[in-house]
Amino acid sequence: MRFFEPQVSPPKKEDILIFDKIAQRLGIEAYALSGVNHQQLESYQGRVEHLSRVNIYASKVHSLRKQLAQERKRYELLSVSTNRSQIAQWVVKDNRVDILSIPFQSMRNIVTPPLANVAAEFGTFFEFDVSSLLQKSINLSFYLRTLSRIISVILQKQAPFIFTMNVQNPLDFRDRRAVFSLANILGIPRKNYNDSIKQFVDRVKLNQRKLSSDFIAPGIWHSSKNSGKETIKEEAKIEQIKEKTSNDFENLENVFSFEKSPLNKRRIERQRYLLFEILTTQTDQIIQKKELENKIWEVFTKLFGEVGASRAGLYMVDYNSEKKLGILRCSQYSLEPTRAVLTIISTLQGRQVLIHIFRVSGTLTNLKKILVKKDKN
């Protein structure tokens, strides 16, 4: 398991097969079900791995302590959400808490360098809910600017973090590459993003082993060969899973450097071609090419302005409105922004959609062959 969605809330238990189908289509190996404990997961059999998660909303430390004692041994992931700085400072020091979730409105006041420093020391993950980017009413510029400032504090202190799409509909899913495109426009280097995901996956695996019957104490487990009479010690790397990520000053320097780079000599800018499909809940829904082009341009200008959209060199090379398959061209240096734009687009013709990019190439020939094969199927 290399990547999973940390928060999914299906409206009905019967809908789990639809969620699994979309997750499998996007290459998502697992996802966490909110409010479902470890024992209940047996009834959620599906195509992908399911994890248990509980969200605790805290307003007082006293009541939070009781809930942590009751819930820790029932879930693989334990998240605490609060809008009070005093509780946040207490939560990041508690080893029973995996995730600290803070509402966007309170982040600027709560997420401070001292808090991020303590979270880095104790290995508590900050969770950023980026599902707001899919909403029409949000001010994208303000949201991204504010979130970028908060993330810069976390990067400086090397605190662990994760992103969630807070999935409540199957089409809310986004794959690992799509989520990274959002992280990229927020100024997060690829290495920091990958390190946090790896650290989070290792944390979940350790929690899964703690919930098994072989667990005795941190680092000590029953031996399955001798019916639990012998014990073995785990390797030091598993026991020290909460260690801070190594300092990566080169990446940080790239993020926080505001010096203007000298103009390069004029050169030919290569093109990139993105083969994509549009997933919808209604198979008979037809999305016209012109409407899709207008939507891409609209979102691109909101994020990067008209000048940025013009420089991206966007062009719809091919598109099949019935199969909802197409090839979009962009400039080489606009690949990540283009990915982010397609990730953010969530509605077309007033209905929810998901644009899935499953191949990127520098040449058009191979993508054309793949498109022809998919058109025939």
Rosetta blueprint (number, residue, H / E / L):
1 M L
2 R L
3 F L
4 F E
5 E E
6 P E
7 Q E
8 V E
9 S L
10 P L
11 P L
12 K L
13 K H
14 E H
15 D H
16 I H
17 L H
18 I H
19 F H
20 D H
21 K H
22 I H
23 A H
24 Q H
25 R H
26 L L
27 G L
28 I L
29 E L
30 A E
31 Y E
32 A E
33 L E
34 S E
35 G L
36 V E
37 N L
38 H L
39 Q H
40 Q H
41 L H
42 E H
43 S H
44 Y L
45 Q L
46 G L
47 R L
48 V L
49 E E
50 H E
51 L E
52 S E
53 R E
54 V E
55 N E
56 I E
57 Y E
58 A L
59 S L
60 K L
61 V H
62 H H
63 S H
64 L H
65 R H
66 K H
67 Q H
68 L H
69 A H
70 Q H
71 E H
72 R H
73 K H
74 R H
75 Y L
76 E L
77 L E
78 L E
79 S E
80 V E
81 S E
82 T L
83 N L
84 R L
85 S H
86 Q H
87 I H
88 A H
89 Q H
90 W H
91 V H
92 V L
93 K L
94 D L
95 N L
96 R L
97 V L
98 D L
99 I E
100 L E
101 S E
102 I L
103 P L
104 F H
105 Q H
106 S H
107 M H
108 R H
109 N H
110 I H
111 V L
112 T L
113 P H
114 P H
115 L H
116 A H
117 N H
118 V H
119 A H
120 A H
121 E H
122 F H
123 G L
124 T L
125 F E
126 F E
127 E E
128 F E
129 D E
130 V H
131 S H
132 S H
133 L H
134 L H
135 Q L
136 K L
137 S L
138 I L
139 N L
140 L H
141 S H
142 F H
143 Y H
144 L H
145 R H
146 T H
147 L H
148 S H
149 R H
150 I H
151 I H
152 S H
153 V H
154 I H
155 L H
156 Q H
157 K L
158 Q L
159 A L
160 P L
161 F E
162 I E
163 F E
164 T E
165 M L
166 N L
167 V E
168 Q L
169 N L
170 P H
171 L H
172 D H
173 F L
174 R L
175 D L
176 R H
177 R H
178 A H
179 V H
180 F H
181 S H
182 L H
183 A H
184 N H
185 I H
186 L L
187 G L
188 I L
189 P L
190 R H
191 K H
192 N H
193 Y H
194 N H
195 D H
196 S H
197 I H
198 K H
199 Q H
200 F H
201 V H
202 D H
203 R H
204 V H
205 K H
206 L H
207 N H
208 Q H
209 R H
210 K H
211 L L
212 S L
213 S L
214 D L
215 F E
216 I E
217 A E
218 P L
219 G L
220 I E
221 W E
222 H E
223 S L
224 S L
225 K L
226 N L
227 S L
228 G L
229 K L
230 E L
231 T E
232 I E
233 K E
234 E L
235 E L
236 A H
237 K H
238 I H
239 E H
240 Q L
241 I L
242 K L
243 E L
244 K L
245 T L
246 S L
247 N L
248 D L
249 F H
250 E H
251 N H
252 L H
253 E H
254 N H
255 V H
256 F H
257 S L
258 F L
259 E L
260 K L
261 S L
262 P L
263 L L
264 N L
265 K L
266 R L
267 R L
268 I L
269 E L
270 R L
271 Q E
272 R E
273 Y E
274 L E
275 L E
276 F E
277 E E
278 I E
279 L E
280 T L
281 T L
282 Q L
283 T L
284 D L
285 Q L
286 I L
287 I L
288 Q L
289 K H
290 K H
291 E H
292 L H
293 E H
294 N H
295 K H
296 I H
297 W H
298 E H
299 V H
300 F H
301 T H
302 K H
303 L H
304 F H
305 G H
306 E H
307 V H
308 G H
309 A H
310 S H
311 R H
312 A L
313 G L
314 L L
315 Y E
316 M E
317 V E
318 D E
319 Y E
320 N E
321 S L
322 E L
323 K L
324 K L
325 L E
326 G E
327 I E
328 L E
329 R E
330 C E
331 S E
332 Q H
333 Y H
334 S H
335 L H
336 E H
337 P H
338 T H
339 R H
340 A H
341 V H
342 L H
343 T H
344 I H
345 I L
346 S L
347 T E
348 L E
349 Q L
350 G L
351 R E
352 Q E
353 V L
354 L E
355 I E
356 H E
357 I E
358 F E
359 R E
360 V E
361 S E
362 G L
363 T L
364 L L
365 T H
366 N H
367 L H
368 K H
369 K H
370 I H
371 L H
372 V H
373 K H
374 K H
375 D H
376 K H
377 N L
